[in-house]
Structures are given as structure tokens and as C-alpha cells.
Amino acid sequence: ETGPNLAAALKAKVCDYDLVNLHTLWTESSRVVRTACRAADVPYMVMPHGMLDPNSLQRKWIKKQIYGALIEFPILRTAAALLCTHTQEERLARQSVTGLPTAYITPLGADPPPAEKETLKQEFYQQHPDWREKPTVVFLSRLHEKKGLDLLIPAIKSLSETIPDVRLLLVGSGEPAYESCLKELISQEDIEQHVFMTGNLSGRDKWRAMAAGDVFALSSYQENFALVVVDALAIGLPVVLSNRVNIWSEIVQADAGLECKLQPEHIARQLATVLQSPARQATMGQHGQELVENQFTWEKCTERTLMAYESVLAAR
């Protein structure tokens, strides 16, 4: 439902519930939810999904500051609580907006791979025999400026000088103009033979591409949680990621990946550290799967979310 239909539906139904969990910002629906909840005296929580990160707020800054002051920030301040996926998300949100309510940390969960990594890898090789046993870096995400591909692509150029048969599997799609810029950058770096752009992949095809990799790379300028990184860990891939990805510290502390600076040469060095040591790859891959099992399953996510709900209701 949208517009007047959404407002009428919420007004009629919200009183049937004890608590409302709002999962969006910067839309008319958040204002409608707040109005309905306050009229029915039903508490609501807000899960901002990284939309209060200063980097995110810089995009369309003037519009967000005006709309935020008039509508969005009052909605946040009168919420019963926030749900954040990481303590870093909470810290950045409070840096952006004053007077926010109590926050509960509820990491997201990862779906398990549909088969063993080796099975999925062999399926990928059947489709792409030229990639068999090549040192492979995987990137899987939306193709967007914030993902740091302007750093990763030159890093692959540098890496190819020490690992001549290295490959970058670039999985995802974006705006046509940005995809054209990426192809131009790949051509400028003269690494067309090292990069394979697959477009969007989903389901088992996505997992096959992940399984074909030796290391997953995400040199983003900003990421709230990066569920795709948890997917990579779940299938046993070591990860090289920037400290702008909020869950980077847990991954590095678990020895499941390496932090990279937002510099092509440093990204290349960290990728080489992983690619040149199969034993290290195996150890980090195992540690990553253990980290997912301990922190990032849907069961853990559900447990933390229910505890947050109970705390909010108990306070009333």
C-alpha cells in the first residue's frame, strides 16, 4: 500500500500489534508509520540500515538536511529504540543526528551455501573452463562508486605484475554510465584479459562464482554491514576489505581476512598475501566459517532481535 491507502491500512491495523519495526528512512511511509503508531500509542523501532552514516547523508545532502530537520529526525528521536547491525553503525548515526534513542545491536544473518565449495567450484569450471585453477579475486555486489572499484581495478593491474595469471571476477550490475566507466578503466589499465564482468548472478550461479574464488575483495568507501562479505565467509573465502566496512574488525580479529587501506598498492599487497599462501587461504577460510557460525546465522540474528523487542516492551 502507498499514500492514503497506506495511512488508512495502518490506522485500522496498528492497534492490533504491540510493537512496530520500521525498516526505512527518507520515504513517506516512515512518516505515516509514526503518525499511526503515536495515535494508537504503539511503540515503534527504526532500523536505519546504514542510512544515517555520514557518507550516506552526504549524497543529496541539502535535501536530506531539510527533510531530516522537518520530518525524518523527529521520527527517529521519538522512536522507542533503534536497531543497528553493528556498534559502528550506531556510533556513526549518533555522529550524524543528535538525541537518538537507545540502540540495540542485531547483526544480520547469512544463508548457507547450497552445496560444498568444491562442488560449486567444479560447476563453475564446467561453465568457464578457461578459469580453471587460475588465482581468482572475487567481487560481488552492486556496481557503484562507493564500492571502491576505482581502487580495486588498478590493484589488479599491480597484482598482475607479480601474479601474471591472476583473474578478477566482477559480479554485479549498476547504472549503464558507471558500467561504461568501469570498462573504460579496465581498458586504460590494459587488463581486459584479467577481468570477467558477469553481470548480475543469483541463486546457485552466485554461489558458483563465489566458490571459484581464492579471495573476496571489498575496498568500499562505505558499507553498513555488507552481507555479501558474510556470504563469502560462509563459503570459506578469505576476505580483503577496507575499514569502511563496518564488520571489518571482527573479520580481522578472527583471522578470517585482512584490512586494506584505500590505496591500490596496499590492496594489491593484501590480496597477494592471501593468494601466494594456499595454507593461509585454507586457515582463514575455516576461521571465516567459524565466525559466521558463531555470530552471523539467522538464528543468532533472530535471537538478538527478539531480545531487543522484549526489552522495549518491558520498558513500557
C-alpha positions in Angstrom: 0.0 0.0 0.0 1.1 3.6 -0.6 -0.2 7.1 0.1 -3.7 7.4 1.5 -4.2 3.7 1.3 -1.2 3.0 3.5 -2.3 5.6 6.1 -5.8 4.1 6.2 -4.5 0.5 6.5 -2.1 1.4 9.3 -4.7 3.3 11.2 -7.0 0.3 11.1 -4.5 -2.3 11.9 -1.7 -0.9 14.0 -3.6 -1.1 17.3 -3.7 -4.9 16.9 0.1 -5.0 17.5 2.3 -4.5 20.5 5.3 -3.1 18.5 6.2 -1.9 15.0 9.6 -2.3 13.4 10.2 0.3 10.7 12.9 -0.6 8.1 13.2 2.5 6.0 14.1 6.2 6.1 13.6 9.1 3.6 10.1 7.9 2.4 6.6 9.0 3.1 5.9 5.6 4.7 8.1 6.3 7.7 6.1 9.5 8.5 2.8 7.6 8.1 4.0 4.8 10.4 5.0 7.3 13.1 1.6 9.1 12.9 -0.3 5.9 13.1 1.8 4.5 16.0 1.5 7.7 18.1 -2.2 7.9 17.6 -2.6 4.3 18.7 0.0 4.5 21.5 2.0 1.7 19.9 5.8 1.9 20.2 7.9 1.8 17.1 11.5 1.0 16.4 13.6 2.1 13.5 16.3 0.0 11.7 18.2 2.6 9.6 20.3 0.1 7.6 23.3 2.5 7.4 21.3 5.4 6.0 22.5 7.6 8.9 26.1 7.1 8.0 27.8 10.5 7.3 28.9 9.1 3.9 25.3 8.2 3.0 24.0 11.6 4.3 26.4 13.4 2.0 24.5 12.2 -1.0 21.7 14.6 -1.8 22.9 16.5 1.4 20.8 19.6 1.1 17.5 17.7 0.5 18.3 15.3 3.4 19.2 18.1 5.8 15.9 19.9 5.1 13.7 16.8 5.1 15.6 15.4 8.0 15.1 18.5 10.2 11.4 18.8 9.4 10.3 15.1 9.3 12.9 12.3 9.5 14.9 13.3 12.5 11.9 13.8 14.7 10.7 10.4 13.7 14.0 8.9 14.8 14.1 10.8 18.1 10.6 9.7 19.2 11.2 6.0 18.3 11.3 3.6 21.2 14.7 2.4 20.0 17.0 1.9 17.1 18.1 -1.5 15.7 21.6 -1.3 14.3 23.6 -4.0 12.7 26.9 -3.1 14.3 28.2 -0.8 17.1 30.0 1.2 14.3 26.6 1.9 12.7 25.3 3.2 16.0 28.4 5.4 16.5 28.1 7.0 13.1 24.4 7.5 13.4 24.9 9.4 16.7 27.6 11.4 15.0 25.0 12.4 12.3 21.9 13.0 14.4 21.6 14.2 18.0 19.0 12.9 20.5 18.7 9.4 19.2 17.0 6.8 21.4 18.6 3.6 22.8 20.1 1.4 20.2 20.2 -2.4 20.1 22.8 -4.3 18.1 21.3 -7.0 15.9 23.8 -8.3 13.2 22.3 -9.8 10.1 22.4 -13.5 9.2 23.7 -15.4 6.2 22.0 -18.1 4.2 24.2 -21.3 4.0 25.7 -22.2 0.6 23.5 -24.7 -1.4 26.4 -27.2 -1.6 30.0 -27.8 -0.7 32.5 -25.2 -2.0 34.4 -27.8 -4.1 31.2 -29.0 -5.8 30.2 -25.4 -6.7 33.7 -24.6 -7.9 33.7 -27.5 -10.3 30.3 -26.5 -11.6 31.7 -23.0 -12.3 34.7 -24.6 -14.1 32.4 -26.7 -16.3 30.8 -23.4 -17.5 34.1 -21.5 -17.7 36.9 -24.0 -18.3 39.4 -21.2 -19.1 39.2 -20.1 -15.4 40.2 -23.5 -14.0 42.9 -23.2 -11.3 43.6 -19.5 -12.0 44.3 -17.3 -8.9 41.0 -15.6 -8.6 39.8 -12.5 -6.8 36.0 -12.2 -6.5 34.0 -9.0 -6.1 30.2 -9.5 -5.8 28.0 -6.5 -5.2 26.2 -3.6 -6.8 28.5 -1.8 -9.2 28.5 1.7 -7.6 31.1 4.4 -6.9 31.1 3.8 -3.2 32.4 0.2 -3.7 35.9 1.3 -4.4 36.2 -0.3 -7.8 38.3 2.7 -8.9 40.8 1.3 -6.4 40.4 -2.4 -7.0 40.9 -2.4 -10.7 44.3 -0.6 -10.6 45.1 -3.0 -7.7 44.5 -5.9 -10.1 46.8 -4.3 -12.6 49.6 -4.1 -10.0 48.9 -7.6 -8.8 49.2 -9.0 -12.3 52.8 -7.9 -12.3 53.7 -10.4 -9.6 50.9 -13.0 -10.3 50.7 -12.9 -14.1 47.7 -15.2 -14.4 45.5 -13.5 -11.7 41.8 -13.0 -12.5 39.2 -10.7 -11.2 35.6 -12.0 -11.3 33.4 -8.9 -11.2 29.9 -9.9 -10.4 27.1 -7.4 -10.3 25.5 -4.6 -12.3 25.0 -0.9 -11.9 23.9 2.2 -13.8 24.9 1.9 -17.5 27.0 5.0 -17.4 29.0 3.7 -14.4 29.5 0.3 -16.0 30.9 2.1 -19.1 33.3 4.0 -16.9 34.5 0.7 -15.3 35.0 -0.9 -18.8 37.0 2.2 -19.8 39.2 2.0 -16.7 39.8 -1.7 -17.3 40.9 -0.8 -20.8 43.1 2.0 -19.7 44.8 -0.3 -17.2 45.2 -2.8 -20.1 43.9 -5.7 -18.0 40.9 -6.9 -20.1 42.4 -10.4 -20.1 42.4 -10.4 -16.3 38.8 -9.2 -15.7 35.5 -11.0 -16.3 32.3 -8.9 -15.8 29.4 -11.4 -15.4 26.5 -9.0 -14.7 24.0 -10.0 -12.0 24.1 -13.5 -10.7 21.7 -15.0 -8.3 20.8 -18.3 -6.7 23.3 -21.2 -7.3 25.0 -19.2 -10.1 26.1 -16.6 -7.4 27.4 -19.3 -5.2 29.3 -20.9 -8.1 31.1 -17.6 -8.7 32.0 -17.2 -5.1 33.3 -20.8 -4.9 35.6 -20.2 -7.8 37.4 -17.5 -5.9 40.5 -17.7 -3.8 39.9 -14.4 -2.0 37.0 -11.9 -1.8 37.7 -8.2 -2.1 35.6 -5.2 -1.0 37.5 -2.0 -0.9 34.5 0.1 -0.2 34.4 3.8 0.8 31.4 3.0 3.0 29.4 -0.2 3.9 27.0 -0.6 6.7 27.1 -4.4 7.1 28.0 -5.9 3.7 26.0 -9.2 3.9 27.8 -10.3 0.8 31.0 -10.4 2.9 29.3 -12.8 5.3 28.3 -14.9 2.3 31.9 -15.1 1.3 33.0 -16.1 4.8 30.2 -18.8 4.9 31.6 -20.5 1.8 35.1 -20.4 3.1 36.6 -17.4 1.2 39.2 -15.2 2.9 38.3 -11.6 2.7 40.3 -8.4 2.0 38.2 -5.4 2.9 38.6 -1.7 3.9 38.0 -0.4 7.4 35.0 1.5 6.0 33.1 -1.8 6.0 31.6 -1.9 9.5 32.3 -5.5 10.3 35.9 -5.4 9.3 37.4 -5.6 12.8 35.5 -8.8 13.7 36.9 -10.4 10.5 40.4 -9.3 11.1 40.4 -10.4 14.7 39.1 -13.8 13.8 41.9 -14.1 11.2 39.3 -14.6 8.5 40.6 -11.7 6.4 42.9 -8.7 6.1 42.2 -5.0 6.3 43.2 -2.9 3.3 43.9 0.9 3.0 42.0 2.8 0.3 45.1 2.7 -1.9 45.5 0.4 -4.9 49.1 -0.7 -4.0 48.0 -1.7 -0.5 45.0 -3.6 -1.8 47.3 -5.4 -4.2 49.7 -6.3 -1.4 47.0 -7.7 0.9 45.5 -9.7 -2.0 48.9 -11.1 -2.8 49.5 -12.1 0.8 46.4 -14.3 0.6 46.9 -15.6 -3.0 50.5 -16.6 -2.5 49.8 -18.8 0.5 47.4 -21.7 -0.1 47.8 -22.8 3.6 46.9 -19.3 4.8 43.9 -19.3 2.5 42.7 -22.6 4.0 43.2 -21.4 7.6 41.4 -18.1 7.0 38.6 -19.8 5.2 38.0 -22.1 8.1 38.1 -19.2 10.6 35.6 -17.3 8.5 33.1 -20.2 8.5 33.5 -20.5 12.3 32.9 -16.7 12.6 29.7 -17.0 10.7 28.5 -19.9 12.8 29.2 -18.0 16.0 27.9 -14.6 15.1 26.1 -14.3 11.7 23.5 -17.0 11.4 19.8 -16.2 11.1 19.2 -18.0 14.4 21.6 -15.6 16.1 20.0 -12.6 14.4 16.5 -13.7 15.4 17.6 -14.2 19.0 19.2 -10.7 19.3 16.2 -9.1 17.6 13.7 -10.8 19.9 15.7 -9.7 22.9 15.5 -6.1 21.7 11.8 -6.3 21.2 11.3 -7.8 24.7 13.5 -5.0 26.2 11.4 -2.3 24.6 8.1 -3.8 25.6 9.4 -4.4 29.2 10.3 -0.8 29.4 6.7 0.2 28.8 
